[in-house]
Amino acid sequence: MSSSPINVVVAGGTGTLGKLISKTLLSSVYRPNQINRVVVLSRDDSSPVAQELKVLGAEIHTGPVQADTLKGIDVVINAWGFLVPGDIKNALAKAAADAGVKVYFPSEFGVDPHTLDAEAKLFASKVSQANYAREVGKGALKVIELYNGGFLGQIGQYADSGMKPAVGIDIPNKTLTSVGQGSATARISYTSERDIAYSTVRLAILAAQDPSSVADNVRISGSSASWSHIAELLSQELGTKFEVKELDDAPFKEKIENGDFVASLRYAYGKGHVDLTTGTANELVNPGQELWKWDTVEEYVKKTKGLSAA
């Protein structure tokens, strides 16, 4: 077990989530006592975010990622989004294993694919990437799958500028739609991007010191709410009644078969498959909320004045 400051690589460290992870690693909370080097993998070292991180002390790497690139690195955090091809993500895992990296976080976070059924195939790449990393790691590379449920900052996300609801919240028509019988009361875990970043860094430090202290599959749940509860919150904030309509799940199953990601997500929400409130690592990463206070759905609805800024 080592308590020396660790060296960390963040792939996609200038992206939405990666930037928050990078900034957390570079903060005075962790540097220099717990974190030494922070290396950010980015396509463009001249971007404003890359320049900001460089000022904070990050090293920006834009070239190919090979084992030599990761020599001396303790933890690799893959924060690349789902648009990055699987073979590129697998190549990063292989380079980490070959370089002797201690801890690897596969990408994508979000929904826990181990809890799904009909919608599972749309999230199967998460499982395959983690399995590949463990295969090439041959027991020497600690692979941590971190799942947070929904992203709190995307709770009111719309599909396009036409205000068509992507995940079931239709503000103009004061309606929320959930998928499946009984889905209005199914709880959904939501964790803010900030809290995901904080948790990732805490897990990275703990696992680098003692791999056995962190499970292979980790859940966090910053907050949770059902569609019915969100409707109540919106009604209170906006001063007008919101209703929840439960939709037949059959059309969504057909869309899932045709590879519709949003349909898969909404189906998972409705079936309660994104309720990660049991067996979480919340206390491990943030005992008694002494390190920070988890962001909640209630606070987010108020902050956005009824999701108007979402």
Residue pairs with C-beta under 8 A, 6 or more apart in sequence:
1 209
1 210
2 208
2 209
3 209
4 36
5 31
5 32
5 33
5 34
5 35
5 36
6 34
6 35
6 36
6 74
6 75
6 204
6 205
6 208
7 36
7 37
7 38
7 39
7 72
7 73
7 74
7 75
8 25
8 35
8 37
8 38
8 39
8 73
8 74
8 75
8 76
8 77
8 204
9 39
9 40
9 41
9 61
9 70
9 73
9 75
9 76
9 77
10 18
10 21
10 22
10 25
10 38
10 39
10 40
10 41
10 77
10 79
11 18
11 41
11 65
11 76
11 77
11 78
11 79
11 80
11 92
11 107
12 18
12 41
12 42
12 78
12 79
12 80
12 81
12 84
12 107
13 19
13 21
13 22
13 40
13 41
13 42
13 53
13 58
13 79
14 22
14 40
14 42
14 44
14 47
14 49
14 50
14 53
15 79
15 80
15 81
16 193
17 79
17 109
17 193
17 196
17 197
18 40
18 77
18 79
18 80
19 49
19 53
20 193
20 194
20 196
20 197
21 77
21 79
21 197
21 200
21 201
22 38
22 40
22 53
22 58
23 53
23 56
23 197
24 30
24 197
24 198
24 200
24 201
25 31
25 35
25 38
25 201
26 35
26 38
26 53
26 56
26 57
26 58
30 201
30 205
31 38
31 57
34 205
35 201
35 205
37 59
37 72
37 73
38 53
38 57
38 58
38 59
39 58
39 59
39 60
39 61
39 73
40 50
40 53
40 58
40 59
40 60
40 61
41 61
41 62
41 65
42 50
42 60
42 61
42 62
43 62
44 50
44 62
45 51
45 54
45 60
45 62
50 60
53 60
54 60
61 69
63 69
65 91
65 92
65 95
66 95
67 95
67 98
67 99
68 99
69 95
69 99
70 76
70 95
70 96
70 99
70 101
71 99
71 100
73 96
73 99
73 101
74 101
74 102
74 103
74 208
75 101
75 102
75 103
75 104
75 105
75 204
75 207
75 208
76 92
76 96
76 101
76 103
76 104
76 105
77 105
77 200
77 204
78 89
78 92
78 93
78 104
78 105
78 106
78 107
79 107
80 88
80 89
80 107
81 107
81 108
82 107
82 108
82 125
84 107
86 125
86 128
86 129
89 106
89 107
89 129
90 129
90 132
90 133
93 104
93 106
93 129
93 132
93 133
93 136
93 137
93 141
93 143
94 136
96 104
96 133
96 137
96 141
97 104
97 133
97 136
97 137
97 138
97 140
97 141
98 136
100 140
101 141
102 141
102 142
102 207
102 208
102 211
103 141
103 142
103 143
103 144
103 204
103 207
103 208
103 211
104 133
104 137
104 141
104 142
104 143
104 144
105 143
105 144
105 145
105 146
105 200
105 203
105 204
106 126
106 129
106 130
106 133
106 143
106 145
107 129
108 125
108 126
108 129
109 146
109 147
109 148
109 196
110 147
110 148
110 149
110 150
110 151
111 123
111 147
111 149
111 150
111 265
111 268
111 273
111 274
112 147
112 149
112 217
112 219
112 273
112 274
112 276
113 120
113 123
113 124
113 126
113 127
114 127
114 217
115 273
115 274
115 276
116 123
116 268
116 273
117 271
117 273
118 253
118 256
118 267
119 256
119 263
119 264
119 265
119 267
119 268
119 273
121 256
122 256
122 259
122 260
122 261
122 264
123 264
126 145
130 143
130 145
133 141
133 143
134 141
134 143
137 143
142 207
142 211
142 214
142 216
143 216
144 203
144 207
144 214
144 215
144 216
144 218
145 216
145 217
145 218
146 196
146 199
146 200
146 203
146 218
146 220
147 217
147 218
147 219
147 220
147 276
148 189
148 191
148 195
148 196
148 199
148 219
148 220
148 221
148 222
148 276
149 188
149 189
149 190
149 191
149 221
149 224
149 274
149 275
149 276
150 188
150 189
150 190
150 191
150 269
150 274
151 190
151 191
151 192
151 193
151 196
152 190
152 191
152 192
152 193
152 195
152 222
152 223
152 295
152 297
152 300
153 192
153 193
153 300
153 310
154 167
154 310
155 167
155 169
155 190
155 230
155 297
155 300
155 307
155 310
156 169
156 171
156 304
156 307
156 310
157 166
157 167
157 310
158 164
158 165
158 166
158 310
159 165
159 166
159 262
163 170
163 171
163 172
165 177
166 262
167 262
167 265
167 266
167 269
168 176
168 177
168 178
168 179
168 227
168 266
168 269
169 176
169 230
169 234
169 307
170 176
170 177
171 234
171 306
171 307
171 308
174 234
174 240
174 241
174 242
174 243
175 242
175 243
175 244
175 245
176 227
176 230
176 231
176 234
176 242
176 243
176 244
176 245
177 227
177 244
177 245
177 246
177 247
178 184
178 186
178 227
178 244
178 245
178 246
178 247
178 266
178 269
178 270
179 246
179 247
179 249
179 252
179 266
179 267
179 269
179 270
179 271
180 186
180 246
180 247
180 248
180 249
180 267
180 270
180 271
181 246
181 249
182 246
183 227
183 246
183 247
183 249
183 269
183 270
183 271
184 226
184 227
184 228
184 244
184 246
185 226
185 227
185 228
186 226
186 227
186 269
186 270
186 271
186 272
186 275
187 224
187 225
187 226
187 272
187 275
187 277
188 224
188 225
188 226
188 227
188 269
188 274
188 275
189 219
189 221
189 222
189 223
189 224
189 274
189 275
189 276
189 277
190 221
190 222
190 223
190 224
190 225
190 297
190 300
191 199
191 220
191 221
191 222
191 223
191 294
191 295
192 222
192 294
192 295
192 300
194 295
195 220
195 222
195 292
195 294
195 295
196 220
198 285
198 286
198 291
198 292
199 220
199 281
199 285
199 286
202 284
202 285
202 286
202 291
203 214
203 218
203 281
203 284
203 285
206 213
206 214
206 284
206 285
207 213
207 214
213 284
214 281
214 284
215 281
218 281
219 276
219 279
219 280
219 281
220 276
220 280
220 281
220 282
220 285
221 276
221 277
221 280
221 282
222 282
222 294
222 295
222 296
223 294
223 295
223 296
223 297
223 298
224 275
224 276
224 277
224 297
225 233
225 297
225 298
227 244
227 269
228 244
229 297
230 297
230 301
231 242
231 243
231 244
232 242
233 297
233 298
233 301
234 242
234 301
234 306
234 307
235 241
235 242
237 301
237 302
237 305
237 306
238 306
246 270
249 267
249 270
249 271
252 263
252 266
252 267
253 267
255 263
255 264
256 263
256 264
256 267
268 274
282 294
285 291
286 292
286 294
300 307
301 307
303 309
304 310
